[in-house]
């Protein structure tokens, strides 16, 4: 299996990604917005496949972010617990696909929140999602959150 050097972003959420990472958005880059969306997707148990993608992003940009490659590996390890070989070098394609699908699920969740929220202010919405995650008791199935908390990582 050929190893990917890029990851996809879901075309159906291009406008949302641009808002999230635009000049006035809560994230500086598309990569940061996708990392947040993937973590949110896992926390909300929303892994959603997609076929149509926007312009792909170089995987090196993810690996260059603090904990970017760690996030990809943790999502895969939690998703495929019965297969430790998911972390092997030749399984990067599988790990990236899991990341992409969780990011899509997270973006769908954000879109749903925007559609039902009293405000369309992304800074407020993202801030509320972060505060909910930090203040809510850890759910038993939020293994990524538990790992992140126990590692005391400074994002």
mmCIF file of the C-alpha atoms, coordinates in Angstrom:
data_MODEL
# 
_entry.id   MODEL 
# 
loop_
_atom_site.group_PDB 
_atom_site.id 
_atom_site.type_symbol 
_atom_site.label_atom_id 
_atom_site.label_alt_id 
_atom_site.label_comp_id 
_atom_site.label_asym_id 
_atom_site.label_entity_id 
_atom_site.label_seq_id 
_atom_site.pdbx_PDB_ins_code 
_atom_site.Cartn_x 
_atom_site.Cartn_y 
_atom_site.Cartn_z 
_atom_site.occupancy 
_atom_site.B_iso_or_equiv 
_atom_site.pdbx_formal_charge 
_atom_site.auth_seq_id 
_atom_site.auth_comp_id 
_atom_site.auth_asym_id 
_atom_site.auth_atom_id 
_atom_site.pdbx_PDB_model_num 
ATOM 1   C CA . UNK A 1 1   ? 0.000   0.000  0.000  1.00 0.00 ? 1   UNK A CA 1 
ATOM 2   C CA . UNK A 1 2   ? 1.422   3.374  -0.970 1.00 0.00 ? 2   UNK A CA 1 
ATOM 3   C CA . UNK A 1 3   ? 1.911   5.772  1.867  1.00 0.00 ? 3   UNK A CA 1 
ATOM 4   C CA . UNK A 1 4   ? 0.102   9.074  1.586  1.00 0.00 ? 4   UNK A CA 1 
ATOM 5   C CA . UNK A 1 5   ? 1.887   12.381 1.754  1.00 0.00 ? 5   UNK A CA 1 
ATOM 6   C CA . UNK A 1 6   ? -1.310  14.443 1.860  1.00 0.00 ? 6   UNK A CA 1 
ATOM 7   C CA . UNK A 1 7   ? -4.627  14.350 3.682  1.00 0.00 ? 7   UNK A CA 1 
ATOM 8   C CA . UNK A 1 8   ? -8.048  15.301 2.405  1.00 0.00 ? 8   UNK A CA 1 
ATOM 9   C CA . UNK A 1 9   ? -10.517 17.819 3.676  1.00 0.00 ? 9   UNK A CA 1 
ATOM 10  C CA . UNK A 1 10  ? -14.242 17.288 3.106  1.00 0.00 ? 10  UNK A CA 1 
ATOM 11  C CA . UNK A 1 11  ? -15.586 19.425 0.255  1.00 0.00 ? 11  UNK A CA 1 
ATOM 12  C CA . UNK A 1 12  ? -18.985 19.742 1.944  1.00 0.00 ? 12  UNK A CA 1 
ATOM 13  C CA . UNK A 1 13  ? -17.340 21.750 4.745  1.00 0.00 ? 13  UNK A CA 1 
ATOM 14  C CA . UNK A 1 14  ? -15.050 24.002 2.678  1.00 0.00 ? 14  UNK A CA 1 
ATOM 15  C CA . UNK A 1 15  ? -17.032 27.121 3.611  1.00 0.00 ? 15  UNK A CA 1 
ATOM 16  C CA . UNK A 1 16  ? -16.944 26.249 7.307  1.00 0.00 ? 16  UNK A CA 1 
ATOM 17  C CA . UNK A 1 17  ? -13.204 25.511 7.185  1.00 0.00 ? 17  UNK A CA 1 
ATOM 18  C CA . UNK A 1 18  ? -12.624 28.878 5.531  1.00 0.00 ? 18  UNK A CA 1 
ATOM 19  C CA . UNK A 1 19  ? -14.639 30.592 8.266  1.00 0.00 ? 19  UNK A CA 1 
ATOM 20  C CA . UNK A 1 20  ? -12.800 28.715 11.009 1.00 0.00 ? 20  UNK A CA 1 
ATOM 21  C CA . UNK A 1 21  ? -9.358  29.539 9.643  1.00 0.00 ? 21  UNK A CA 1 
ATOM 22  C CA . UNK A 1 22  ? -10.091 32.867 7.955  1.00 0.00 ? 22  UNK A CA 1 
ATOM 23  C CA . UNK A 1 23  ? -8.862  36.271 9.024  1.00 0.00 ? 23  UNK A CA 1 
ATOM 24  C CA . UNK A 1 24  ? -11.455 36.538 11.790 1.00 0.00 ? 24  UNK A CA 1 
ATOM 25  C CA . UNK A 1 25  ? -11.715 32.816 12.545 1.00 0.00 ? 25  UNK A CA 1 
ATOM 26  C CA . UNK A 1 26  ? -10.703 31.134 15.802 1.00 0.00 ? 26  UNK A CA 1 
ATOM 27  C CA . UNK A 1 27  ? -7.861  29.169 14.140 1.00 0.00 ? 27  UNK A CA 1 
ATOM 28  C CA . UNK A 1 28  ? -4.825  30.485 12.311 1.00 0.00 ? 28  UNK A CA 1 
ATOM 29  C CA . UNK A 1 29  ? -4.659  27.675 9.755  1.00 0.00 ? 29  UNK A CA 1 
ATOM 30  C CA . UNK A 1 30  ? -6.763  24.987 8.103  1.00 0.00 ? 30  UNK A CA 1 
ATOM 31  C CA . UNK A 1 31  ? -4.564  22.362 9.762  1.00 0.00 ? 31  UNK A CA 1 
ATOM 32  C CA . UNK A 1 32  ? -5.392  23.690 13.229 1.00 0.00 ? 32  UNK A CA 1 
ATOM 33  C CA . UNK A 1 33  ? -9.109  23.780 12.398 1.00 0.00 ? 33  UNK A CA 1 
ATOM 34  C CA . UNK A 1 34  ? -8.970  20.185 11.147 1.00 0.00 ? 34  UNK A CA 1 
ATOM 35  C CA . UNK A 1 35  ? -7.044  19.028 14.223 1.00 0.00 ? 35  UNK A CA 1 
ATOM 36  C CA . UNK A 1 36  ? -9.698  20.552 16.471 1.00 0.00 ? 36  UNK A CA 1 
ATOM 37  C CA . UNK A 1 37  ? -12.495 19.068 14.371 1.00 0.00 ? 37  UNK A CA 1 
ATOM 38  C CA . UNK A 1 38  ? -10.914 15.584 14.495 1.00 0.00 ? 38  UNK A CA 1 
ATOM 39  C CA . UNK A 1 39  ? -10.567 15.695 18.287 1.00 0.00 ? 39  UNK A CA 1 
ATOM 40  C CA . UNK A 1 40  ? -14.149 16.962 18.569 1.00 0.00 ? 40  UNK A CA 1 
ATOM 41  C CA . UNK A 1 41  ? -15.379 14.261 16.190 1.00 0.00 ? 41  UNK A CA 1 
ATOM 42  C CA . UNK A 1 42  ? -13.794 11.574 18.345 1.00 0.00 ? 42  UNK A CA 1 
ATOM 43  C CA . UNK A 1 43  ? -15.147 13.098 21.551 1.00 0.00 ? 43  UNK A CA 1 
ATOM 44  C CA . UNK A 1 44  ? -18.652 13.236 20.094 1.00 0.00 ? 44  UNK A CA 1 
ATOM 45  C CA . UNK A 1 45  ? -18.272 9.755  18.530 1.00 0.00 ? 45  UNK A CA 1 
ATOM 46  C CA . UNK A 1 46  ? -18.793 11.175 15.031 1.00 0.00 ? 46  UNK A CA 1 
ATOM 47  C CA . UNK A 1 47  ? -16.650 9.452  12.441 1.00 0.00 ? 47  UNK A CA 1 
ATOM 48  C CA . UNK A 1 48  ? -18.113 10.180 9.008  1.00 0.00 ? 48  UNK A CA 1 
ATOM 49  C CA . UNK A 1 49  ? -16.810 8.963  5.675  1.00 0.00 ? 49  UNK A CA 1 
ATOM 50  C CA . UNK A 1 50  ? -16.753 11.287 2.676  1.00 0.00 ? 50  UNK A CA 1 
ATOM 51  C CA . UNK A 1 51  ? -15.984 10.881 -0.996 1.00 0.00 ? 51  UNK A CA 1 
ATOM 52  C CA . UNK A 1 52  ? -15.715 14.399 -2.358 1.00 0.00 ? 52  UNK A CA 1 
ATOM 53  C CA . UNK A 1 53  ? -12.757 16.336 -1.057 1.00 0.00 ? 53  UNK A CA 1 
ATOM 54  C CA . UNK A 1 54  ? -11.420 19.819 -1.440 1.00 0.00 ? 54  UNK A CA 1 
ATOM 55  C CA . UNK A 1 55  ? -7.791  20.590 -2.112 1.00 0.00 ? 55  UNK A CA 1 
ATOM 56  C CA . UNK A 1 56  ? -5.616  18.225 -0.116 1.00 0.00 ? 56  UNK A CA 1 
ATOM 57  C CA . UNK A 1 57  ? -3.109  19.392 2.493  1.00 0.00 ? 57  UNK A CA 1 
ATOM 58  C CA . UNK A 1 58  ? 0.475   18.216 2.782  1.00 0.00 ? 58  UNK A CA 1 
ATOM 59  C CA . UNK A 1 59  ? 0.836   15.800 5.671  1.00 0.00 ? 59  UNK A CA 1 
ATOM 60  C CA . UNK A 1 60  ? 4.124   17.500 6.565  1.00 0.00 ? 60  UNK A CA 1 
ATOM 61  C CA . UNK A 1 61  ? 2.085   20.514 7.727  1.00 0.00 ? 61  UNK A CA 1 
ATOM 62  C CA . UNK A 1 62  ? 0.312   18.281 10.240 1.00 0.00 ? 62  UNK A CA 1 
ATOM 63  C CA . UNK A 1 63  ? 3.539   16.681 11.386 1.00 0.00 ? 63  UNK A CA 1 
ATOM 64  C CA . UNK A 1 64  ? 5.055   20.149 11.797 1.00 0.00 ? 64  UNK A CA 1 
ATOM 65  C CA . UNK A 1 65  ? 2.367   21.110 14.338 1.00 0.00 ? 65  UNK A CA 1 
ATOM 66  C CA . UNK A 1 66  ? 2.922   20.404 17.997 1.00 0.00 ? 66  UNK A CA 1 
ATOM 67  C CA . UNK A 1 67  ? 1.263   17.032 18.635 1.00 0.00 ? 67  UNK A CA 1 
ATOM 68  C CA . UNK A 1 68  ? -0.158  16.849 15.090 1.00 0.00 ? 68  UNK A CA 1 
ATOM 69  C CA . UNK A 1 69  ? 1.286   13.442 14.324 1.00 0.00 ? 69  UNK A CA 1 
ATOM 70  C CA . UNK A 1 70  ? 0.522   12.346 17.885 1.00 0.00 ? 70  UNK A CA 1 
ATOM 71  C CA . UNK A 1 71  ? -3.152  13.196 17.360 1.00 0.00 ? 71  UNK A CA 1 
ATOM 72  C CA . UNK A 1 72  ? -3.297  11.109 14.184 1.00 0.00 ? 72  UNK A CA 1 
ATOM 73  C CA . UNK A 1 73  ? -1.684  8.174  15.985 1.00 0.00 ? 73  UNK A CA 1 
ATOM 74  C CA . UNK A 1 74  ? -3.869  8.465  19.109 1.00 0.00 ? 74  UNK A CA 1 
ATOM 75  C CA . UNK A 1 75  ? -7.099  8.594  17.122 1.00 0.00 ? 75  UNK A CA 1 
ATOM 76  C CA . UNK A 1 76  ? -6.087  5.451  15.240 1.00 0.00 ? 76  UNK A CA 1 
ATOM 77  C CA . UNK A 1 77  ? -4.904  3.617  18.360 1.00 0.00 ? 77  UNK A CA 1 
ATOM 78  C CA . UNK A 1 78  ? -8.196  4.308  20.128 1.00 0.00 ? 78  UNK A CA 1 
ATOM 79  C CA . UNK A 1 79  ? -10.268 3.454  17.058 1.00 0.00 ? 79  UNK A CA 1 
ATOM 80  C CA . UNK A 1 80  ? -8.500  0.172  16.298 1.00 0.00 ? 80  UNK A CA 1 
ATOM 81  C CA . UNK A 1 81  ? -7.507  -0.995 19.782 1.00 0.00 ? 81  UNK A CA 1 
ATOM 82  C CA . UNK A 1 82  ? -7.439  -4.653 18.817 1.00 0.00 ? 82  UNK A CA 1 
ATOM 83  C CA . UNK A 1 83  ? -4.753  -4.022 16.149 1.00 0.00 ? 83  UNK A CA 1 
ATOM 84  C CA . UNK A 1 84  ? -1.534  -2.521 17.526 1.00 0.00 ? 84  UNK A CA 1 
ATOM 85  C CA . UNK A 1 85  ? -0.039  -2.705 14.035 1.00 0.00 ? 85  UNK A CA 1 
ATOM 86  C CA . UNK A 1 86  ? -2.209  0.288  13.125 1.00 0.00 ? 86  UNK A CA 1 
ATOM 87  C CA . UNK A 1 87  ? 0.780   2.341  14.311 1.00 0.00 ? 87  UNK A CA 1 
ATOM 88  C CA . UNK A 1 88  ? 3.198   0.662  11.896 1.00 0.00 ? 88  UNK A CA 1 
ATOM 89  C CA . UNK A 1 89  ? 4.812   2.839  9.233  1.00 0.00 ? 89  UNK A CA 1 
ATOM 90  C CA . UNK A 1 90  ? 3.035   0.993  6.426  1.00 0.00 ? 90  UNK A CA 1 
ATOM 91  C CA . UNK A 1 91  ? -0.393  1.750  7.985  1.00 0.00 ? 91  UNK A CA 1 
ATOM 92  C CA . UNK A 1 92  ? -0.119  5.543  7.769  1.00 0.00 ? 92  UNK A CA 1 
ATOM 93  C CA . UNK A 1 93  ? -2.832  5.566  5.083  1.00 0.00 ? 93  UNK A CA 1 
ATOM 94  C CA . UNK A 1 94  ? -5.275  3.956  7.530  1.00 0.00 ? 94  UNK A CA 1 
ATOM 95  C CA . UNK A 1 95  ? -4.394  6.409  10.313 1.00 0.00 ? 95  UNK A CA 1 
ATOM 96  C CA . UNK A 1 96  ? -4.828  9.401  8.009  1.00 0.00 ? 96  UNK A CA 1 
ATOM 97  C CA . UNK A 1 97  ? -8.221  8.097  6.829  1.00 0.00 ? 97  UNK A CA 1 
ATOM 98  C CA . UNK A 1 98  ? -9.380  7.764  10.460 1.00 0.00 ? 98  UNK A CA 1 
ATOM 99  C CA . UNK A 1 99  ? -8.216  11.339 11.140 1.00 0.00 ? 99  UNK A CA 1 
ATOM 100 C CA . UNK A 1 100 ? -10.011 12.634 8.026  1.00 0.00 ? 100 UNK A CA 1 
ATOM 101 C CA . UNK A 1 101 ? -13.258 10.924 8.957  1.00 0.00 ? 101 UNK A CA 1 
ATOM 102 C CA . UNK A 1 102 ? -13.198 12.198 12.538 1.00 0.00 ? 102 UNK A CA 1 
ATOM 103 C CA . UNK A 1 103 ? -12.452 15.695 11.241 1.00 0.00 ? 103 UNK A CA 1 
ATOM 104 C CA . UNK A 1 104 ? -15.469 15.410 8.927  1.00 0.00 ? 104 UNK A CA 1 
ATOM 105 C CA . UNK A 1 105 ? -17.629 14.283 11.848 1.00 0.00 ? 105 UNK A CA 1 
ATOM 106 C CA . UNK A 1 106 ? -16.375 17.157 13.986 1.00 0.00 ? 106 UNK A CA 1 
ATOM 107 C CA . UNK A 1 107 ? -17.076 19.668 11.242 1.00 0.00 ? 107 UNK A CA 1 
ATOM 108 C CA . UNK A 1 108 ? -20.594 18.241 10.850 1.00 0.00 ? 108 UNK A CA 1 
ATOM 109 C CA . UNK A 1 109 ? -21.084 18.668 14.592 1.00 0.00 ? 109 UNK A CA 1 
ATOM 110 C CA . UNK A 1 110 ? -19.885 22.291 14.469 1.00 0.00 ? 110 UNK A CA 1 
ATOM 111 C CA . UNK A 1 111 ? -22.209 22.959 11.514 1.00 0.00 ? 111 UNK A CA 1 
ATOM 112 C CA . UNK A 1 112 ? -25.129 21.518 13.486 1.00 0.00 ? 112 UNK A CA 1 
ATOM 113 C CA . UNK A 1 113 ? -24.279 23.683 16.484 1.00 0.00 ? 113 UNK A CA 1 
ATOM 114 C CA . UNK A 1 114 ? -24.095 26.774 14.274 1.00 0.00 ? 114 UNK A CA 1 
ATOM 115 C CA . UNK A 1 115 ? -27.477 25.954 12.779 1.00 0.00 ? 115 UNK A CA 1 
ATOM 116 C CA . UNK A 1 116 ? -29.132 25.691 16.196 1.00 0.00 ? 116 UNK A CA 1 
ATOM 117 C CA . UNK A 1 117 ? -27.142 28.250 18.226 1.00 0.00 ? 117 UNK A CA 1 
ATOM 118 C CA . UNK A 1 118 ? -28.433 31.671 19.100 1.00 0.00 ? 118 UNK A CA 1 
ATOM 119 C CA . UNK A 1 119 ? -25.195 33.161 17.762 1.00 0.00 ? 119 UNK A CA 1 
ATOM 120 C CA . UNK A 1 120 ? -23.160 32.544 14.632 1.00 0.00 ? 120 UNK A CA 1 
ATOM 121 C CA . UNK A 1 121 ? -19.994 33.783 16.308 1.00 0.00 ? 121 UNK A CA 1 
ATOM 122 C CA . UNK A 1 122 ? -17.447 31.012 15.728 1.00 0.00 ? 122 UNK A CA 1 
ATOM 123 C CA . UNK A 1 123 ? -15.120 32.272 18.467 1.00 0.00 ? 123 UNK A CA 1 
ATOM 124 C CA . UNK A 1 124 ? -17.913 31.946 21.026 1.00 0.00 ? 124 UNK A CA 1 
ATOM 125 C CA . UNK A 1 125 ? -19.022 28.547 19.726 1.00 0.00 ? 125 UNK A CA 1 
ATOM 126 C CA . UNK A 1 126 ? -15.492 27.090 19.671 1.00 0.00 ? 126 UNK A CA 1 
ATOM 127 C CA . UNK A 1 127 ? -14.789 28.595 23.092 1.00 0.00 ? 127 UNK A CA 1 
ATOM 128 C CA . UNK A 1 128 ? -17.932 26.961 24.469 1.00 0.00 ? 128 UNK A CA 1 
ATOM 129 C CA . UNK A 1 129 ? -16.977 23.587 22.976 1.00 0.00 ? 129 UNK A CA 1 
ATOM 130 C CA . UNK A 1 130 ? -13.525 23.822 24.547 1.00 0.00 ? 130 UNK A CA 1 
ATOM 131 C CA . UNK A 1 131 ? -14.960 24.827 27.927 1.00 0.00 ? 131 UNK A CA 1 
ATOM 132 C CA . UNK A 1 132 ? -17.483 21.980 27.775 1.00 0.00 ? 132 UNK A CA 1 
ATOM 133 C CA . UNK A 1 133 ? -14.666 19.517 27.114 1.00 0.00 ? 133 UNK A CA 1 
ATOM 134 C CA . UNK A 1 134 ? -12.522 20.928 29.923 1.00 0.00 ? 134 UNK A CA 1 
ATOM 135 C CA . UNK A 1 135 ? -15.255 21.131 32.545 1.00 0.00 ? 135 UNK A CA 1 
ATOM 136 C CA . UNK A 1 136 ? -17.364 18.072 31.735 1.00 0.00 ? 136 UNK A CA 1 
ATOM 137 C CA . UNK A 1 137 ? -16.511 14.899 33.584 1.00 0.00 ? 137 UNK A CA 1 
ATOM 138 C CA . UNK A 1 138 ? -14.597 12.570 31.288 1.00 0.00 ? 138 UNK A CA 1 
ATOM 139 C CA . UNK A 1 139 ? -16.872 10.035 29.698 1.00 0.00 ? 139 UNK A CA 1 
ATOM 140 C CA . UNK A 1 140 ? -15.755 6.444  29.861 1.00 0.00 ? 140 UNK A CA 1 
ATOM 141 C CA . UNK A 1 141 ? -15.514 6.227  26.081 1.00 0.00 ? 141 UNK A CA 1 
ATOM 142 C CA . UNK A 1 142 ? -13.498 9.437  25.674 1.00 0.00 ? 142 UNK A CA 1 
ATOM 143 C CA . UNK A 1 143 ? -10.176 7.634  25.601 1.00 0.00 ? 143 UNK A CA 1 
ATOM 144 C CA . UNK A 1 144 ? -8.351  10.295 23.580 1.00 0.00 ? 144 UNK A CA 1 
ATOM 145 C CA . UNK A 1 145 ? -9.403  12.932 26.109 1.00 0.00 ? 145 UNK A CA 1 
ATOM 146 C CA . UNK A 1 146 ? -8.240  10.719 28.962 1.00 0.00 ? 146 UNK A CA 1 
ATOM 147 C CA . UNK A 1 147 ? -4.862  10.131 27.301 1.00 0.00 ? 147 UNK A CA 1 
ATOM 148 C CA . UNK A 1 148 ? -4.434  13.849 26.624 1.00 0.00 ? 148 UNK A CA 1 
ATOM 149 C CA . UNK A 1 149 ? -5.309  14.730 30.209 1.00 0.00 ? 149 UNK A CA 1 
ATOM 150 C CA . UNK A 1 150 ? -3.007  12.144 31.711 1.00 0.00 ? 150 UNK A CA 1 
ATOM 151 C CA . UNK A 1 151 ? -0.124  13.295 29.512 1.00 0.00 ? 151 UNK A CA 1 
ATOM 152 C CA . UNK A 1 152 ? -0.564  16.888 30.699 1.00 0.00 ? 152 UNK A CA 1 
ATOM 153 C CA . UNK A 1 153 ? 0.168   18.198 27.214 1.00 0.00 ? 153 UNK A CA 1 
ATOM 154 C CA . UNK A 1 154 ? 0.300   21.960 26.816 1.00 0.00 ? 154 UNK A CA 1 
ATOM 155 C CA . UNK A 1 155 ? -1.494  22.821 23.571 1.00 0.00 ? 155 UNK A CA 1 
# 
